């Protein structure tokens, strides 16, 4: 058995903990290892915070007021995708990874944190339609978990 869900959220700070709690609840109910739950929930929080802060502007129309989160859990991995309608990543290199950020900056380290917490990460721009952050993590399960691979 596998599960997936998709949310369309307003670009407001209050949407970030909502998305995080939904992911945590789904993973905990399914029986995912608590450490994996924590890593993915932090990575999701960072991706959502990035979409809220950089995902569009009111001048760009009604769709820039929202972003989308989709999560897939199956027997072996979890894939999460956060899509916004903003200008995209200004510093994405050809290989799809944003430029490093100085350690002294107050913000801008969230994408690097996602890279550290996930097993595979992709940052991409959709020209004229926003940015997409996709990340995967191999799952570990508690004994007797509902979705555990056979």
C-alpha positions as CSV (number, residue, x, y, z in Angstrom):
1,X,0.0,0.0,0.0
2,X,1.1,3.6,-0.7
3,X,-0.3,7.0,0.0
4,X,0.0,10.4,-1.5
5,X,-1.6,13.8,-0.8
6,X,-1.4,17.2,-2.4
7,X,-2.1,20.6,-0.8
8,X,-2.7,24.0,-2.3
9,X,-1.6,26.5,0.4
10,X,-1.7,30.2,0.7
11,X,1.7,31.9,0.8
12,X,1.4,32.7,4.5
13,X,3.7,31.8,7.3
14,X,0.9,29.8,9.0
15,X,0.8,27.3,6.1
16,X,4.3,26.0,6.9
17,X,3.5,24.3,10.2
18,X,0.3,23.0,8.7
19,X,2.1,21.2,5.9
20,X,4.7,19.9,8.4
21,X,2.1,18.5,10.7
22,X,0.2,16.8,7.9
23,X,3.4,15.1,6.7
24,X,4.4,14.1,10.2
25,X,0.9,12.7,11.0
26,X,0.8,10.7,7.8
27,X,4.3,9.3,8.3
28,X,3.8,8.5,12.0
29,X,0.5,6.8,11.3
30,X,2.0,4.8,8.5
31,X,4.9,3.7,10.9
32,X,7.9,5.6,9.5
33,X,10.9,5.7,11.8
34,X,10.9,8.8,14.0
35,X,14.3,10.0,12.8
36,X,13.2,9.9,9.1
37,X,9.9,11.7,10.0
38,X,11.9,14.5,11.7
39,X,14.4,14.9,8.8
40,X,11.6,15.0,6.2
41,X,9.5,17.4,8.2
42,X,12.4,19.8,8.6
43,X,13.2,19.6,4.9
44,X,9.5,20.2,4.1
45,X,9.4,23.2,6.4
46,X,12.4,24.8,4.7
47,X,11.0,24.2,1.2
48,X,7.6,25.7,2.3
49,X,9.3,28.7,3.9
50,X,11.2,29.3,0.7
51,X,7.9,29.2,-1.3
52,X,6.2,31.5,1.1
53,X,9.1,34.0,1.0
54,X,10.0,33.9,-2.6
55,X,7.1,32.1,-4.4
56,X,5.5,35.1,-6.1
57,X,4.1,38.6,-5.6
58,X,0.6,40.0,-5.4
59,X,1.4,42.0,-8.6
60,X,1.8,38.6,-10.5
61,X,-1.8,37.6,-10.2
62,X,-4.0,35.3,-8.0
63,X,-1.9,32.1,-8.5
64,X,1.2,33.8,-7.0
65,X,-0.7,33.8,-3.7
66,X,-0.4,30.1,-3.3
67,X,2.0,27.2,-3.6
68,X,1.6,23.4,-3.8
69,X,3.0,20.6,-1.7
70,X,2.7,17.0,-2.9
71,X,4.0,14.0,-0.9
72,X,4.2,10.3,-1.9
73,X,5.0,7.5,0.6
74,X,5.5,4.0,-0.6
75,X,7.2,0.9,0.7
76,X,10.7,2.2,0.1
77,X,10.8,6.0,-0.2
78,X,9.1,9.3,0.3
79,X,9.1,11.9,-2.4
80,X,8.1,15.5,-1.6
81,X,7.6,18.3,-4.1
82,X,7.0,22.0,-3.4
83,X,6.0,24.1,-6.3
84,X,5.5,27.9,-6.4
85,X,4.7,30.5,-9.0
86,X,7.4,33.0,-8.3
87,X,10.4,34.1,-10.4
88,X,12.3,30.8,-9.8
89,X,15.8,30.3,-8.4
90,X,18.0,33.2,-9.7
91,X,21.2,31.3,-9.2
92,X,20.4,27.7,-10.3
93,X,23.4,26.3,-12.2
94,X,23.1,24.0,-15.2
95,X,23.1,20.9,-12.9
96,X,20.1,22.2,-11.0
97,X,21.7,23.2,-7.7
98,X,21.6,26.8,-6.3
99,X,24.8,28.6,-5.7
100,X,26.3,28.3,-2.2
101,X,25.3,30.9,0.4
102,X,27.7,32.6,2.7
103,X,27.6,31.2,6.3
104,X,27.3,34.8,7.6
105,X,24.0,35.5,5.9
106,X,20.9,35.5,8.0
107,X,18.8,33.6,5.5
108,X,19.3,31.5,2.4
109,X,20.6,28.3,4.0
110,X,17.3,26.4,3.8
111,X,18.0,24.8,0.4
112,X,21.4,23.5,1.7
113,X,19.7,22.0,4.7
114,X,17.2,20.2,2.5
115,X,20.2,18.7,0.6
116,X,21.7,17.5,3.9
117,X,18.5,15.9,5.2
118,X,17.3,14.2,2.0
119,X,18.9,11.5,-0.1
120,X,18.2,13.1,-3.5
121,X,17.3,16.7,-4.2
122,X,16.4,18.6,-7.4
123,X,15.9,22.3,-7.7
124,X,14.5,23.5,-11.0
125,X,12.8,26.4,-12.6
126,X,9.7,26.4,-14.7
127,X,10.3,29.4,-17.0
128,X,7.6,31.9,-16.4
129,X,5.8,29.6,-14.0
130,X,7.9,29.4,-10.8
131,X,10.3,27.0,-9.0
132,X,10.1,23.4,-7.9
133,X,12.0,21.7,-5.1
134,X,11.8,17.9,-5.2
135,X,13.4,15.7,-2.6
136,X,13.4,12.0,-1.8
137,X,14.4,9.9,1.2
138,X,14.7,6.2,1.7
139,X,12.3,5.2,4.4
140,X,13.0,3.1,7.5
141,X,10.0,1.6,9.3
142,X,9.0,0.8,12.8
143,X,8.1,-2.9,13.6
144,X,4.6,-3.7,12.4
145,X,4.3,-0.5,10.3
146,X,1.2,-0.2,8.1
147,X,3.0,0.6,4.8
148,X,6.2,-1.3,5.3
149,X,7.6,-2.9,2.2
150,X,7.4,-6.7,2.1
